[in-house]
Amino acid sequence: MSEDDTLYACLGQDPVLAAAMERIGPCRLRGSDGKTPYQALFRAIIGQQLHGRAAEAILGRVCALTGGEIPDPEAFLAQTEDCLRQCGLSASKLLALQGLAQARLTGLVPDLAEAAVLGDEVLVERLITLRGIGRWTVEMLLIFTLNRRDVLPVDDFAVRAGWQKLHSLPLPPKPAALRKEGERFSPYRSALAWYLWRLSEEGKTIRNVLTGD
């Protein structure tokens, strides 16, 4: 049995989910996005509480300071506060990005090679010590940058809304309840999250940019 067959057998143990999967089609999680953990977190911090276009505009201005790519830690820390604020960074995001850059230099933020040998919860506990980085942000890193297969972001409203819609519940489940429900779908909970995102987006004209659809 192929890995895809195993995935669909695992998720399909829930008849309602199996029907939704048949309607939605194959899981299209794209694997690693090609970023390092530092780059992914840098982008995530800039994007917090902003619409996509505004975040991309600010990121573009920051990247332009160092040749068009996400600045490495040394290059970012070499920029003046006034210059970075003129790019559109708030004071709190500037502090968070400076802390991220320092943490990469000290090794707290791992490179791809080190991240590959660290467990999901180890990475969560390590990275949430940083200013501006919460569990959800690290979970997005795990799914979309590190291609981890067994992550269910139960604090994500769209994931909870997808489960609510799937099972016709009057209210979205509490995170702890969804975490418990999700245990039976291990080791494919990232794919479960993807289907729940898709369910929450059905009928909407603007979809969750994280799903890639």
C-alpha positions, 0 to 999 in steps of 0.5 A: 500500500502506498503512503497516499493509500495509507493516508486516505485509509487513515482519514477515511475511517471517519465516514463523514470525512471520507465523503468530504475527501471524495468531494474535495479531491486529493490532498494538495499540501505542497511540502517544503516551501523552500524557506529556512526556519528563520526566513519563514518566521521573518515573513510570519512576523511581518504578516501578523494582523495584516492583509496579504497585500499590505504584508507583502508590500512591507516585506518587499520594502524590507527586502529591498534594503538588502538586495531583494531577498529576506535579509540575513540576521547580520544584514537586518541588524545592521539597518537603522531603526528609522530606516526599518520603520519607514518600511512600514514596520511597527515598533513591536514587529521591529523588536520581534524581528530584531529578537528573531535575528539575534536568536538565529545568530545564537542558534536558538532558531535552527537552520534546516539541518538542525530543524530536521532532527528536532521533534515537533514539540521540541521546536514549538517549545523552543521557538515560542520563547521568542517575542511575537512567535506563538504556537500557531506560527510554529505549527505553520512552520512545521507544516509548510516549511518543514513538511511535518505530516502530523500537526493539527493546529487546534487553535486555528479558527478555520480548522475548528470551523471546518470540523464544525461544518464537517460534523454539523455541530452548533459551535466550533469545538474547543481546542482541547476537544479537537485535539482529542478527536484528532488523535485517531488520525495520527500520523496524518493530522497535517492532511486532516488540517488541510481538509478542514481548511478546505471545508471552512473555505467552501463557498467563499471567494477568498480562501486561506492563503496557507492552503495554496488553493 
